[in-house]
Amino acid sequence: MKKDIHPDYHMITVKLTDGSTYQTRSTYGKEGDVLALDIDPSAHPAWTGGNSRLMDTGGRVSKFKKKYEGLGF
């Protein structure tokens, strides 16, 4: 392995949206830095299985549904 070409790999603290934290090794920042997440598995609907709502701006979704309402979906 070549010397001085790889980033520094050190311990940081990751802070989740609910306030909980955990320690992990990363190349982010410097030793002891805190990485505060805006979106994480405890809050994002992709991981929690939450209901997603489709925003109907300008009636486009309604217009599409009305146009294809007899096709079975």
PEURLIN-V612788 format. One record per run of one state. SS is the DSSP state (@ for helix, = for strand, . for the rest). FROM is the first residue (numbers start at 1). LEN is the number of residues. If there is no record, write none. Layout:
BEGIN
ss=SS from=FROM len=LEN
ss=SS from=FROM len=LEN
END
This chain:
BEGIN
ss=. from=1 len=9
ss== from=10 len=6
ss=. from=16 len=5
ss== from=21 len=6
ss=. from=27 len=7
ss== from=34 len=3
ss=. from=37 len=8
ss=@ from=45 len=4
ss=. from=49 len=8
ss=@ from=57 len=11
ss=. from=68 len=1
ss=@ from=69 len=3
ss=. from=72 len=2
END
